[in-house]
Amino acid sequence: MNRKKKINQTLKSKLKKMNAKLQNSNKPKYVSKAERAAIAANEAEGSDVSSNEATPDNSADSLVDNSAENNANNDAKNDAK
């Protein structure tokens, strides 16, 4: 292989590798089996707690409070910009 061809080959391979690193993958992030079990346990625990404690009156009040807080946070972010 002559010198010019070898140089072009190495440059092309480096360029391909750099372009491959720039591409985003559609593959979801790996979650280990232990983490999946912990997440499932938290969801099961959270659904039991929320179903036992939630009442129609309390949930409506919390929705109003959350929307007021979200509006205040959005206003603060817009002012910062």
C-alpha positions, 0 to 999 in steps of 0.5 A, a space after each residue: 500500500 502506498 503512503 498516500 493511500 494509507 494516509 487517506 485510509 486512516 483519515 477516513 476511518 478517524 472521520 467515520 469514528 467521529 461521525 459515529 460518536 456524534 450520532 444519537 442513539 434511539 436505544 433506551 438507557 440500560 436499567 439494571 435488574 436491581 434498579 428495576 425491582 427498586 422502581 417497581 417496589 417504589 411504584 407499588 408502595 406509592 400507589 398503596 399510600 396515595 390510594 389510602 390517603 387521597 380524598 376528593 377534597 384533598 386532591 383538588 386542593 393540591 392540584 390548585 396549589 401545584 398550579 399556582 406554584 408552577 405559574 410562579 416558577 414559570 414567571 421567575 424563569 421568564 424574568 431571568 431570561 
